[in-house]
Amino acid sequence: MSTILYLQRNQFNELPFHLLESAGLSVTLFKYPSGIEAVTLRNSRGFITLLPYYGQMIWDAQFDDHSLRMENPFTEPKRGESVVDTYGCFAFHSGLLSNGCPAPDDVHPLHGEMPCAPMDRAFLIVDEQSVTLGGEYEYVKGFGHHYRAEPSVRLQAGETLLTINMRVTNLASVPMPLQYMCHMNYAYVPNGTFSQNIPAGAFQLRTSIPGHVHPTAQWLEYTAALARNPAMLESLSQPEFYDPEIVFFADDLARYTELTDGQAAFFMQAPGRGPRFVTRFDTAQFNYATRWILHNGDQKVAAFVLPGTCRPEGHQAASRAGTLIELAPGATREFSVVTGLVSEG
């Protein structure tokens, strides 16, 4: 039997407030000095910290003393209208009307309107073995789109995996465009290796250069070689070449996962007996995957897989490619990702 607890903004202060505690789970509420509310869900193996009213980002995640979050210059979440104003989180919801890097003919912010969305409601769902933070956000514009987004994140007692969900309902009387990516910014693992249950050759290097990428001669030479031989980046062994970012795309994942009931599984393994990270999802929900690598003095990230409904190259690119979802009036789409630490090597 589950219990639902509706959260109120006046429950959050800079002094942490321990709302719930059981033998295997606890919930703590607090507010960052920036004024942004946060909820920490903790079990015996670690914790996740979420921002209940700010896009329900997962700001931090740590299990068995291993941080899952990218290295970044942000000491706390910051108020902003775009995700780049607060790019220090472990995971965020990218989309929903538009997703990815805007091309010159796009008008949407980087990764869309959802990452920093001001959530209308936040609540906890608690049972004996798990705790879930959920919420609702109603997007509505005069003479524009109207939808309800319902994100949630579930943590179980004694586990090092979390489940990230998103439910989207079109509340308008006309179809709405839908692009969604579960954007997980995993920590860079020196000499880490990648594996997955699809052929490594399914990943192809991104050939377009977004406006925020400023190529160097060394990077152009390296990526030209990488385009000819993508296997060069099956391990994180040459960080000097990962600035600017390196991005790979894998399309139509369902064709590779027919023998595994449509379930895609991607891994990043640290050297020796280091941690192993996993992300699993259903290709009926996410038929595209992106791999994003960046290593410089300010940011280090190894997003070994970002599940999406299309490539993250902007709204117009998805429209031209025929991968832009048209969600019918009253229709709902649901997405689910399981991710985290699976074992020591």
URMOPE-V102709 format. One record per pair of residues at least 12 apart in sequence whose ideal C-beta (glycine too) atoms are under 10 Angstrom apart, sorted by the first residue. I is the first residue (numbers start at 1). J is the second residue. Records with the same first field share a line. If there is no record, write none. Layout:
I = J + J
This chain:
1 = 126 + 127 + 128
2 = 124 + 125 + 126 + 127 + 128 + 130 + 131 + 132
3 = 20 + 124 + 125 + 126 + 127
4 = 123 + 124 + 125 + 126 + 132 + 134
5 = 19 + 20 + 27 + 122 + 123 + 124 + 125 + 126 + 131
6 = 121 + 122 + 123 + 124
7 = 19 + 27 + 29 + 37 + 39 + 52 + 53 + 121 + 122 + 123 + 124 + 133 + 134 + 135
8 = 29 + 121 + 122
9 = 31 + 37 + 52 + 53 + 122
11 = 29 + 30 + 31 + 37 + 39
12 = 29 + 30 + 31 + 32 + 35 + 36 + 37 + 38 + 39 + 52 + 53
13 = 29 + 30 + 31 + 37
14 = 30 + 31 + 32 + 33 + 35
15 = 29 + 30 + 31
16 = 28 + 29 + 30 + 31 + 38 + 40
17 = 29 + 30 + 31
18 = 30 + 40 + 42
19 = 39 + 40 + 124 + 126
20 = 41 + 124 + 126 + 131
21 = 42
22 = 43 + 126 + 128 + 129 + 131 + 157
23 = 44 + 128 + 157
24 = 42 + 43 + 44 + 45 + 128 + 129 + 130 + 131 + 156 + 157 + 158 + 159
25 = 41 + 42 + 43 + 44 + 126 + 127 + 128 + 129 + 130 + 131 + 155 + 156 + 157 + 158
26 = 40 + 41 + 42 + 43 + 44 + 47 + 131
27 = 39 + 40 + 41 + 42 + 124 + 126 + 131 + 133 + 155
28 = 40 + 41 + 42 + 47 + 49
29 = 52 + 124
30 = 49
32 = 49 + 51 + 59 + 75 + 76 + 77 + 78
33 = 75 + 76
34 = 54 + 74 + 75 + 76 + 77 + 78 + 79 + 86
35 = 76 + 77 + 78 + 79
36 = 51 + 52 + 53 + 54 + 57 + 59 + 76 + 77 + 78 + 79 + 86
37 = 50 + 51 + 52 + 53 + 54 + 77 + 119 + 122
38 = 50 + 51 + 52 + 53 + 54 + 57 + 59 + 60 + 76 + 77
39 = 51 + 52 + 53 + 56 + 59 + 122 + 124 + 131 + 133 + 153
40 = 59 + 60 + 133
41 = 58 + 61 + 124 + 130 + 131 + 132 + 133 + 153 + 154 + 155 + 162
42 = 62 + 131 + 155
43 = 63 + 129 + 130 + 131 + 155 + 156 + 157 + 158 + 159 + 160
44 = 157 + 158 + 159 + 160
45 = 62 + 63 + 64 + 65 + 155 + 156 + 157 + 158 + 159 + 160 + 161 + 340 + 341
46 = 61 + 62 + 63 + 64 + 65 + 66 + 67 + 68 + 155 + 159 + 160 + 162 + 340 + 341
47 = 60 + 61 + 62 + 63 + 155
48 = 60 + 61 + 62 + 63 + 68 + 69 + 90 + 91 + 133 + 153 + 154 + 155 + 162 + 164 + 340
49 = 61 + 62 + 69 + 77 + 89 + 90
50 = 89 + 90 + 91 + 122 + 133 + 135 + 151 + 152 + 153 + 155 + 162
51 = 77 + 86 + 89 + 92 + 116 + 119 + 122 + 133 + 135
52 = 119 + 121 + 122 + 123 + 124 + 133 + 134 + 135 + 151
53 = 117 + 118 + 119 + 120 + 121 + 122 + 135 + 137
54 = 77 + 78 + 79 + 80 + 86 + 89 + 92 + 115 + 116 + 117 + 118 + 119
55 = 77 + 83 + 86 + 89 + 92 + 93 + 94 + 113 + 114 + 115 + 116 + 117 + 118 + 119 + 135 + 137 + 149 + 151
56 = 91 + 92 + 93 + 114 + 115 + 117 + 119 + 122 + 133 + 134 + 135 + 136 + 137 + 149 + 150 + 151 + 152 + 153 + 164 + 166
57 = 77 + 83 + 86 + 88 + 89 + 90 + 91 + 92 + 93 + 114 + 115 + 116 + 117 + 151 + 153 + 183
58 = 89 + 90 + 91 + 92 + 93 + 133 + 151 + 153 + 162 + 164 + 184 + 185 + 339
59 = 74 + 76 + 77 + 86 + 88 + 89 + 90 + 91 + 92
60 = 77 + 88 + 89 + 90 + 91
61 = 89 + 90 + 91 + 153 + 155 + 160 + 162 + 184 + 185 + 186 + 187 + 339 + 340 + 341
62 = 90 + 160 + 187 + 341
63 = 155 + 159 + 160 + 161 + 162 + 275 + 277 + 340 + 341 + 342
64 = 160 + 275 + 341 + 343 + 344
65 = 275
66 = 160 + 187 + 189 + 270 + 274 + 275 + 276 + 277 + 340 + 341 + 344
67 = 90 + 186 + 187 + 275
68 = 90 + 91 + 160 + 162 + 184 + 185 + 186 + 187 + 275 + 277 + 339 + 340 + 341
69 = 88 + 89 + 90 + 91 + 184 + 185 + 186 + 187 + 301
70 = 87 + 88 + 89 + 90 + 184 + 185 + 186 + 187 + 188 + 292 + 294 + 299 + 300 + 301 + 302 + 303
71 = 88 + 185 + 187 + 188 + 294 + 295 + 296 + 297 + 298 + 299 + 300 + 301
72 = 86 + 87 + 88 + 89 + 185 + 298 + 299 + 300 + 301
73 = 87 + 88 + 297 + 298 + 299
74 = 86 + 87 + 88 + 89 + 299
75 = 88
76 = 88
77 = 89 + 116
78 = 116
79 = 116
80 = 109 + 115 + 116
81 = 109 + 113 + 115 + 116
82 = 108 + 109 + 110 + 111 + 112 + 113 + 115 + 116
83 = 109 + 110 + 111 + 112 + 114 + 115 + 116 + 183
84 = 109 + 110 + 111 + 115 + 116 + 212
85 = 109 + 110 + 115 + 116
86 = 115 + 116
87 = 110 + 111 + 115 + 185 + 299 + 301
88 = 185 + 299
89 = 115 + 183 + 184 + 185
90 = 162 + 183 + 184 + 185 + 186 + 187 + 339
91 = 153 + 162 + 164 + 182 + 183 + 184 + 185 + 186 + 303 + 306 + 337 + 339
92 = 111 + 112 + 114 + 115 + 116 + 117 + 151 + 181 + 182 + 183 + 184 + 185
93 = 111 + 112 + 114 + 115 + 117 + 137 + 149 + 151 + 164 + 165 + 166 + 168 + 180 + 181 + 182 + 183 + 335
94 = 110 + 111 + 112 + 113 + 114 + 115 + 179 + 180 + 181 + 182 + 183 + 306 + 308 + 312
95 = 108 + 111 + 112 + 113 + 114 + 115 + 149 + 166 + 168 + 177 + 178 + 179 + 180 + 181 + 182 + 183 + 308 + 309 + 310 + 312 + 325 + 335
96 = 112 + 113 + 114 + 117 + 137 + 139 + 145 + 147 + 149 + 166 + 168 + 176 + 177 + 178 + 179 + 180 + 181 + 309 + 325 + 327 + 333
97 = 112 + 113 + 114 + 139 + 141 + 144 + 145 + 147 + 176 + 177 + 178 + 179 + 180 + 315 + 324
98 = 110 + 111 + 112 + 113 + 114 + 177 + 178 + 179 + 312 + 314 + 315 + 316 + 318 + 319 + 324
99 = 111 + 112 + 113 + 114 + 177 + 178 + 179 + 180 + 181 + 183 + 308 + 309 + 310 + 311 + 312 + 313 + 314 + 315 + 318 + 324
100 = 112 + 179 + 181 + 183 + 210 + 290 + 306 + 308 + 310 + 311 + 312 + 313 + 314 + 315 + 317 + 318
101 = 206 + 208 + 209 + 210 + 211 + 212 + 213 + 247 + 311 + 312 + 313 + 314 + 317
102 = 210 + 211 + 212 + 313 + 314 + 315 + 316 + 317
103 = 208 + 210 + 211 + 313 + 314 + 315 + 316 + 317 + 320
104 = 210 + 211 + 314 + 316
105 = 314 + 315 + 316 + 317 + 320
106 = 313 + 314 + 315 + 316 + 317 + 319
107 = 314 + 315 + 316
108 = 179 + 314 + 315 + 316
110 = 210 + 211 + 212 + 312 + 314
111 = 179 + 181 + 183 + 312
112 = 179 + 180 + 181 + 312 + 314 + 315
113 = 137 + 139 + 145 + 149
114 = 137 + 139 + 149 + 151 + 166 + 168 + 179 + 180 + 181 + 183
115 = 183
117 = 135 + 137 + 138 + 139 + 149 + 151
118 = 137
119 = 134 + 135 + 136 + 137 + 138 + 149 + 151
120 = 135 + 136 + 137 + 138 + 139 + 148 + 149
121 = 134 + 135 + 136 + 137 + 138 + 150
122 = 134 + 135 + 136 + 137 + 151
123 = 135 + 136 + 152
125 = 152 + 154
127 = 156 + 157
128 = 157
129 = 156 + 157 + 158 + 159
130 = 154 + 155 + 156 + 157 + 159 + 162 + 163
131 = 153 + 154 + 155 + 156 + 157
132 = 152 + 153 + 154 + 155 + 156 + 162 + 163 + 165
133 = 151 + 152 + 153 + 154 + 155
134 = 150 + 151 + 152 + 153 + 154 + 165 + 167
135 = 149 + 150 + 151 + 152 + 153
136 = 148 + 149 + 150 + 151 + 152 + 167
137 = 149 + 150 + 151
138 = 169 + 171
139 = 168 + 171 + 172 + 176
140 = 171 + 172
141 = 172
144 = 172 + 176
145 = 170 + 171 + 172 + 174 + 175 + 176 + 177 + 178 + 327
146 = 169 + 170 + 171 + 172 + 173 + 174 + 176 + 329
147 = 168 + 169 + 170 + 171 + 172 + 176 + 178 + 327 + 332
148 = 167 + 168 + 169 + 170 + 171 + 332
149 = 166 + 167 + 168 + 169 + 180
150 = 165 + 166 + 167 + 168 + 169 + 332 + 334
151 = 164 + 165 + 166 + 167 + 168 + 182 + 335
152 = 164 + 165 + 166 + 167 + 336
153 = 165 + 337
154 = 336 + 338
155 = 340
159 = 340 + 341
160 = 275 + 277 + 278 + 340 + 341 + 342 + 343
161 = 277 + 278 + 279 + 280 + 338 + 339 + 340 + 341 + 342
162 = 337 + 338 + 339 + 340 + 341
163 = 280 + 336 + 337 + 338 + 339 + 340
164 = 182 + 184 + 279 + 281 + 307 + 335 + 336 + 337 + 338 + 339 + 340
165 = 182 + 334 + 335 + 336 + 337
166 = 180 + 181 + 182 + 285 + 333 + 334 + 335 + 336 + 337
167 = 332 + 333 + 334 + 335 + 336
168 = 180 + 325 + 327 + 331 + 332 + 333 + 334 + 335
169 = 327 + 329 + 330 + 331 + 332 + 333 + 334
170 = 326 + 327 + 328 + 329 + 330 + 331 + 332 + 333
171 = 329 + 330
172 = 327 + 328 + 329 + 330
173 = 329 + 330
174 = 326 + 328 + 329
175 = 325 + 326 + 327 + 328 + 329 + 331
176 = 325 + 326 + 327 + 328 + 329 + 331
177 = 315 + 318 + 319 + 324 + 325 + 326 + 327
178 = 309 + 310 + 318 + 324 + 325 + 326 + 327 + 331 + 333
179 = 308 + 309 + 310 + 311 + 312 + 314 + 315 + 317 + 318 + 319 + 323 + 324 + 325
180 = 285 + 286 + 307 + 308 + 309 + 310 + 325 + 333 + 335
181 = 286 + 288 + 289 + 290 + 306 + 307 + 308 + 309 + 310 + 311 + 312 + 335
182 = 279 + 281 + 285 + 286 + 305 + 306 + 307 + 308 + 335 + 336 + 337 + 339
183 = 290 + 292 + 303 + 306 + 307 + 308 + 312
184 = 277 + 279 + 292 + 301 + 303 + 304 + 305 + 306 + 307 + 337 + 339 + 340
185 = 292 + 294 + 299 + 301 + 302 + 303 + 306
186 = 268 + 277 + 279 + 292 + 301 + 302 + 303 + 304 + 305 + 306 + 339
187 = 268 + 270 + 275 + 277 + 300 + 301 + 302 + 303
188 = 236 + 239 + 242 + 268 + 293 + 294 + 295 + 299 + 300 + 301 + 302 + 303
189 = 235 + 236 + 268 + 269 + 270 + 271 + 274 + 275 + 276 + 277 + 300 + 302 + 304
190 = 235 + 236 + 237 + 239 + 270 + 271 + 274 + 295 + 300 + 302
191 = 235 + 236 + 237 + 238 + 239 + 269 + 270 + 271 + 272 + 274
192 = 235 + 236 + 237 + 267 + 268 + 269 + 270 + 271 + 274 + 275 + 276 + 277 + 302 + 304
193 = 234 + 235 + 236 + 237 + 267 + 268 + 269 + 270 + 271 + 276 + 304 + 345
194 = 233 + 234 + 235 + 236 + 248 + 266 + 267 + 268 + 269 + 291 + 293 + 302 + 304 + 305
195 = 234 + 265 + 266 + 267 + 268 + 269 + 276 + 278 + 304
196 = 250 + 253 + 256 + 257 + 264 + 265 + 266 + 267 + 268 + 278 + 279 + 289 + 291 + 304 + 305
197 = 253 + 256 + 257 + 259 + 260 + 263 + 264 + 265 + 266 + 267 + 280
198 = 250 + 253 + 255 + 256 + 257 + 260 + 264 + 265 + 266 + 283 + 289
199 = 250 + 256
200 = 230 + 231 + 233 + 234 + 250
201 = 230 + 231 + 250
202 = 230 + 248 + 249 + 250 + 251 + 252 + 253 + 255 + 256 + 289
203 = 230 + 231 + 233 + 234 + 247 + 248 + 249 + 250 + 251 + 289 + 290 + 291 + 305
204 = 227 + 230 + 248 + 249 + 250 + 251
205 = 223 + 224 + 225 + 226 + 227 + 228 + 229 + 230 + 232 + 233 + 246 + 247 + 248 + 249 + 291
206 = 223 + 227 + 245 + 246 + 247 + 248 + 249 + 290 + 291 + 292 + 311 + 312 + 313
207 = 223 + 227 + 247 + 249
208 = 247 + 311 + 313 + 314 + 317
209 = 223 + 244 + 247
210 = 244 + 245 + 247 + 312 + 313 + 314
212 = 244 + 245
213 = 244 + 245 + 247
214 = 243 + 244
215 = 244
216 = 241 + 243 + 244
218 = 240 + 241 + 243
219 = 240 + 241 + 242 + 243 + 244 + 245 + 246
220 = 244
221 = 241
222 = 238 + 240 + 241 + 242 + 246
223 = 241 + 244 + 246 + 247
225 = 241
226 = 241 + 246 + 248
230 = 248 + 291
232 = 246
233 = 246 + 248 + 291 + 293
235 = 268 + 269 + 271
236 = 268 + 270 + 271 + 293 + 295 + 300 + 302 + 304
237 = 271
238 = 295
239 = 293 + 294 + 295 + 296 + 300
240 = 295 + 296
241 = 293 + 295
242 = 292 + 293 + 294 + 295 + 296 + 300 + 301 + 302
243 = 293 + 294 + 295 + 296 + 297 + 298 + 299 + 300
244 = 294 + 296
245 = 292 + 293 + 294 + 295 + 296 + 299 + 301 + 303
246 = 291 + 292 + 293 + 294 + 295
247 = 290 + 291 + 292 + 293 + 294 + 303 + 306 + 311 + 312 + 313
248 = 289 + 290 + 291 + 292 + 293 + 305
249 = 288 + 289 + 290 + 291 + 306 + 308 + 310 + 311 + 312 + 313
250 = 264 + 266 + 287 + 288 + 289 + 290 + 291 + 305 + 311
251 = 287 + 288 + 289 + 310 + 311 + 321 + 323
252 = 283 + 287 + 288 + 323
253 = 281 + 282 + 283 + 284 + 286 + 287 + 288 + 289 + 305 + 307
254 = 282 + 283 + 284 + 286 + 287
255 = 283 + 287
256 = 283
257 = 282 + 283 + 284 + 287
258 = 283
260 = 280 + 283
261 = 282 + 283 + 284
262 = 281 + 282 + 283 + 284 + 285 + 287
263 = 280 + 281 + 282 + 283 + 284 + 338
264 = 279 + 280 + 281 + 282 + 283 + 285 + 286 + 287 + 289 + 305 + 307
265 = 278 + 279 + 280 + 281 + 305 + 338 + 342
266 = 278 + 279 + 280 + 281 + 289 + 291 + 304 + 305 + 306 + 307 + 339
267 = 279 + 280 + 304 + 305 + 342
268 = 291 + 302 + 303 + 304 + 305
269 = 304 + 342 + 343 + 345
270 = 344 + 345
271 = 345
272 = 344 + 345
273 = 343 + 344 + 345
274 = 344 + 345
275 = 340 + 341 + 342 + 343 + 344 + 345
276 = 341 + 342 + 343 + 344 + 345
277 = 302 + 304 + 305 + 339 + 340 + 341 + 342 + 343
278 = 304 + 305 + 338 + 339 + 340 + 341 + 342 + 343
279 = 303 + 304 + 305 + 306 + 307 + 337 + 338 + 339 + 340
280 = 305 + 307 + 336 + 337 + 338 + 339 + 340 + 342
281 = 305 + 307 + 308 + 335 + 336 + 337 + 338 + 339
282 = 307 + 334 + 335 + 336 + 337
283 = 307
285 = 307 + 308 + 309 + 333 + 334 + 335 + 336 + 337
286 = 305 + 306 + 307 + 308 + 309 + 310 + 335 + 336 + 337
287 = 307 + 308 + 309 + 310 + 323
288 = 306 + 307 + 308 + 309 + 310 + 311 + 312 + 318 + 323
289 = 304 + 305 + 306 + 307 + 308 + 311
290 = 303 + 304 + 305 + 306 + 307 + 308 + 310 + 311 + 312 + 313
291 = 303 + 304 + 305 + 306
292 = 304 + 305 + 306 + 312
305 = 337 + 339
306 = 337
307 = 335 + 336 + 337 + 339
308 = 323 + 335
309 = 323 + 324 + 325 + 333 + 335
310 = 322 + 323 + 324 + 325
311 = 323
